[in-house]
Amino acid sequence: MKILIEGAEIVDAESPHNGKEKNVLIHNGKIASIGDKNASSDKVIHARGMKLTPGWFDLGTFAGDPGLEYQEDLDSVTEAAAAGGFTGIALLPNTVPALQTKNEISYITRHNGTRLVTLYPLAAVTRDCKGEELTEMIDLRHAGAIAFTDGLKPLWHTDILLKALQYLQKFDGLLIDLPQDIWLNTFGQMHEGVQSTMLGLKGLPRVAEEVAVSRNLQILGYAGGRLHLARLSTARSVDLIRAAKKKLRISCDITSYQALLDDRSVSGFDTNYKVMPPLREKPDQEALIKGLKDGTIDVICSGHLPQDEESKKTEFDQAAFGMINLQTFAANITALTRWVDLSVLVEKIAVNPRRLLNLEVPVIREGEPAEVTLLDPAAEWTLDESTSKSKSKNSPWWGQKIKGRVAAVFNNNKAWIAPGVR
Amino acid sequence: MSKLSQKHLLGIKDITEKDINLIFETAENFKEVINRPIKKVPSLRDITIANIFFENSTRTRLSFELAEKRLSADVVNFSASTSSVKKGETLLDTVNNILAMKVDMVVMRHSSPGAPHFLSRHISANIINAGDGTHEHPTQALLDAFSIREKLGGVGGKKVAIIGDILHSRVALSNIFALKKLGAEVMVCGPPTLLPKYINELGVKVELDVKKALQWCDVANVLRIQLERQQIRYFPSLREYSLYYGINKRLLDSLHRQIVIMHPGPINRGVELSSDVADSDHSIILDQVENGVAVRMAVLYLLAGAAG
């Protein structure tokens, strides 16, 4: 089938048509032509006012498959990712069992190439992500693991961090850590500040993250290797990374919602705002945005962490951390364009994550495979039972009208086109 | 009948100064009632109240139960430790089961901050928070402020020091909100590990030396050291705590002026307060207990009015 995307602005620094409104014809999974005239096609997407970008990539999606399929499985996460604009997602290893042997890796990758969304396993660094005993990382690498992390679990053991950084140097593998000091965070429920004080909730102090960032940078300086720090949330973390980038192979990401929400959201004890790291304060948000602009922050990820209703519809201190955010990611990105140019954001959601993982970056050029995302920044829509693809509902935006959605996604000779897009 | 601005009493943070004063005026009337030979009024006849306590309590539950009975309400009690409930039913299921038996009001104590707020989004009955973890204990703060008002003729402009484990204390937080709303000056004092790092942003003074706090204040509200809420060690020993943060008669005498001593109970005698202070004429601890019944009657009565 030939599909013509008519009049979208191409946002792709590597494309010869970057910044221009063009008609893009997609045929047999390839970009057949890019021009100004109307090529003949079976279907036309009227895309004036929309943005055509390389397919998005999520560095660190949680799908509870295997083991926690009631939260999300590979089918539902793939559908939610496609509807969210992602053509590739890297899955966190915090499953049951963890992604820690060849079996789990091939379980994740077995349908790749035939699905719209390509799934990349992030293998566990330590057995069961407990932080104690290294996994067989060379073997996992050969099986298809693209990077190594304990995912939602910080690498608390300093010597394990050191050994992992050293061991991965055999194949220049990337280590990803969630920098949080587990001792300073003990029993913590939300960001420590005046809000947590007023709510009587035990705080997760900024310093718990910053001490882990500092420690990780020291160890990286000593061991060498490549380290990526996930889900940064504080102003000082960004400063530490900015300084370290001058001499170390260090990269980092934030979740899209971390730059948009702050700890005042928690004031009604709404557990959908309970996330790790926690929502911080205005000055932190401003620092994250500055870090996006000046290149300190390389990647924006969705932070997608589905939780079943029983884990969220409960007392705040009993509730699980996390929010679903694959499908609302486009609205987050649209909101971020208030401060950061979309071309810069595209680097962080399509280009940089793939470069870090040594994956090919799709380019919007004639003859290239069509791996593209069409963003409609003006579309208003609601995430609810009728639109959500996820198995879980733990979104702070559930049921609310939001602005910015994905109109279409193309990859692997497959397409997803949002209902109502013509 | 005058009404409160809220359907529930979840915390002092959510109510207005006007609400507080209305509760006080109503409580004055009820205090007169409970000192009559016939202590009972028919105000809440046909109202059923469930006291749901997921955490141990003797005096708060007793105080609520007496208040309810003196208003002629029908009363049912449910007690369970949160841990045993956790194994089976959810909080929402437990409460809905009780409400299915046609209960009008719920008085709840729970170990999780915000548990009554969570409940208020899912059930229709009036909810009174009888303590939610380390968050709020609104009726305690109301009876404390009522007792200060009774003893000193008012709360505005008075200096109140809250001394002890501020970090884990719902009494401290609700007291801070109530006293600030009523125009008092508030200071917190305790070991630095038991003071929330951002407490000064609530507009309170912070003091680490008990003697200085006592020299400053008109009223010292001394908190129970809550070892049961401390899963992490915040200070080395009760011995050292009582030596450096405990209040005894010699310390009070050295101030050369009279201050009022309060305590929400139960007292650890010889730890935060010595017996010769707890039982002295400085202490209004038993007045607080008496006022507790009157204040809770007022809250129940006014919320029932808001519902009807």
Interface residues (C-beta under 8 A of the other chain):
Chain A: T186 F187 Q189 E192 G193 V194 S196 T197 M198 L199 G200 L201 K202 G203 P205 G268 F269 E310 K313 T314 E315 F316 D317 Q318
Chain B: K13 K86 T90 L91 L92 H110 S112 P113 G114 A115 H117 F118 D132 G133 T134 H135 E136 R170 L173 P196 K197 Y198 I199 E201 L202 Q231 I232
